[in-house]
Amino acid sequence: MVHKTLIIAEIGVNHNGNTDLAKKLVYAAAEAGADVAKFQAFKAAAVVTRHAPKAEYQLKTTGADESQEEMLARLELTETSLAMLKETCRDAGIEFLATPFDQDSVDVLCRLGLNAIKIPSGEITNLPYLRQVGALGLELLLSTGMSTLDEVDAAIRTLEQAGTPRGKITLFHCTTEYPAPFADVNLMAMRTMREAFPGVAGVGYSDHTPGIEIPVAAVAMGATVIEKHFTLDKNMEGPDHKASLEPHELAAMVQSIRNVEAAMGDGVKRAAASEMGNIRIARKSLVAARDIRAGEILDAENLTTKRPGSGISPMLWDFMVGKVAPEAVAQDTLIPSSWLDFV
């Protein structure tokens, strides 16, 4: 295996504003085999106006009794909490990552000493934000949900002009709906972006579909990073739980991705080590179709092909037909390999 897919468990706001729950999610993500536990950093008042409506999926999962700002305010993590969760990730043996949704939160993550930042899909057209993040020179993961190719290009150029070379930018294909309909996923867009933006660090996939098959398919198509929302219980209250994986599902996704990685191989067509022993069993050899007398001419009447494949290959049929049998061979017996030496 040449490359290992980076798997991000997107805890996001599934901690429900409770740091104890956030810690449990970190350890559960690590146990499931994820490489990274990702959170969201924001101040509700800096992200939305007081009158900003909720998304349709948010209305379904949290109701209409509160505004989007009120919902987000309940889900904020303080800088102290984020620092504590970073330490929790270290203790759990998993990387810590966060997505800042406003410029003050970018500064918070910088103070925490992060060496990478995830840019959410909603900020891909936020010019001041992109310039601020691009000036940091960090590894950037750019989510491209809801975007056109031109918008992705404009964001990359902005980040480059601000100081981040595209070799430090990983693009994420994404469908920003929760859950995302399978028909809207368009995994082929990963290939489009890979071809359109040569020199980027990689192209990954941020998944919002139900189940695990789409991220696994994305890995088979060359995704270098996979992100998937993660919760302890889909029935918890909150906007993202129902579109998330539970621990056993995350573990199944991780294992499936690792299996696909191992299966990708190096592209050289050759017999695998595990099948070498079956060559003699499954292939065929030249065999006497009936008793062959010494001095008899070999032809389609006295030759046939049967298993095992430990004798003369049937690919040498034309070479053997017309030869004189140097000795007698009983019916259903392999034609001796030594006959190759006789004219």
Secondary structure, DSSP 8 states (H G I E B T S, - for coil): -----EEEEEEETTTTT-HHHHHHHHHHHHHHT-SEEEEEE--HHHHS-TT----HHHHHHH-SSS-HHHHHHTT---HHHHHHHHHHHHHHT-EEEEEESSHHHHHHHHHTT-SEEEE-GGGTT-HHHHHHHHTT--EEEEE-TT--HHHHHHHHHHHHHHT--GGGEEEEEE--SSS--GGG--THHHHHHHHHSTT-SEEEEEE-SSSSHHHHHHHHTT-SEEEEEB-S-TTSSSSSGGGSB-HHHHHHHHHHHHHHHHHH--S-----GGGGGGHHHHS-EEEESS-B-TT-B--TTTEEEES-SSSS-GGGHHHHTT-B-SS-B-TT-B--GGGGG--
